[in-house]
Amino acid sequence: MKKQKIHELIQHAVDEDPDLTGMLVYNLPKKEVVASTFPTEYSQKAIEIQQIFYDTEQEAGKIVESATGTNWVLKSLSRKVIYDVRITKDIYLFGETRITEAPTAALEDALELALMIGRLLEN
């Protein structure tokens, strides 16, 4: 039931934002899709990519001696922008947009959506 509601929330977000190409909610340690608007294969590849970014962040934290465990990340790759928002310790929201003049608007929306999903997961 929670997975269906989460899927409905992210599908609605994708349907409403013409710059948003898709969203994915996933459990990073389990490499498990909770809900996605992407095809299954693409969702799994996105999780693999996010695992690489996560591992790199952990290594960088050892070198720089700073706090690790970012709450959100926005990256520009080729002709798209991707972002990742931590919802809980293990659950993340991944989004992908086209290159726009204001990609931070998508991140702001994602932060709000992450709060809604987090509340769903609490209940």
N, C-alpha and C positions, 0 to 999 in steps of 0.2 A: 504494500500500500504506500509506504513512504517513497519507495523508488518510483512508483507511478506519479506521485505528486511532484517529486523533484523533476522528473522528466517533463511534466506539464509546465512547470515554472521555466525551465531552460528553453523548452520549445517555444513558449510564448515570447520570451526575450529575443530569440532568434527571429521569430516571425515579425516582431515589431521594429527591429533595427536592421535597416537595409545594408549597413556596413558590417554587420556581424555574420560571419560565415558558419559558425557553429559553436557549441558549448559541450563540455564534458565534465561530469562530476565523478571522481575516482578515489579509490583507496590506494595510496601510494605503496605502503608496505606489502599489501596483498596483490598489487598490480591488477586490481579488479575495477571494472566499470560499474558505477552505481547507476548512472543515467547518462545518455549521450544523444546528441542530434547528428553525430557523425556516423559513417559506416563503421562496423565492428573492427575491421582491420585498421582503419585510420585511428580509431580510438586507442587501440593497443599500441600503435606506433607513437602516438602522442604521449602516452604514459611512459614509454621507454625513453623518449626525449626528455621528459620532465625528470625522470630518474637520473639521467646524466647531469642535468642542471643541478639537481639536489645534491648529488655526490660531489660535484665541483664546488658548490657552495660550502659543503662541510670541510673539504680540504683547504679552501681559501681561509676559512675561519681559523684553522690551526696555524696558518702562516701569519695572518694579520692580527691574531689574538683579539678579535672582536666578537661580539655576540653573533651567533649564527641562528638560523631558523627564521628567515624572513617571513613576513605575513602576506606579502604580495610582490609580484615581479611583473614588469612590463618589458617586452623585448620586441625589437623590430627585426624581422628576417625577410630578406628579399622583398616580395610584394605583399607582405602581410605583417600584422602585429599580433603577437601572442601574449597572453597574460595568464598568470596563475595566482589564485587566491587561496590561502589556507583557511579552511572552514573549521576543522578540528585538528587534533594531533595527527591524524592519519588521512583525513578526507580533504580533498582539494577541488577547486573549480578552475577549469581550464577554458579559455575562450580564444577565439581566433577572429580577427577582423581584417578587412581590406585596409590598405594604407589610406589614412584619412588625415585631414588637417588637424583634428583634435582627438587623437586616440585615447586620451585620458578620460574622455566622457564614457567610453566603453568600460574602462576600469572602474569608474565611479559607480556605474550601473552594476557591475560585477560585485563590488563590495556590498552593495545593498542586497543583491541576490544571495550572496554568501551568508549574510545574516539571516535571511528568510530560510535558507536551506539548513543552517545551523539550528534554528529553532525547531524545524521539522524533525531533525535527527535527535534532538533532546527529548522529544515526546514519544 
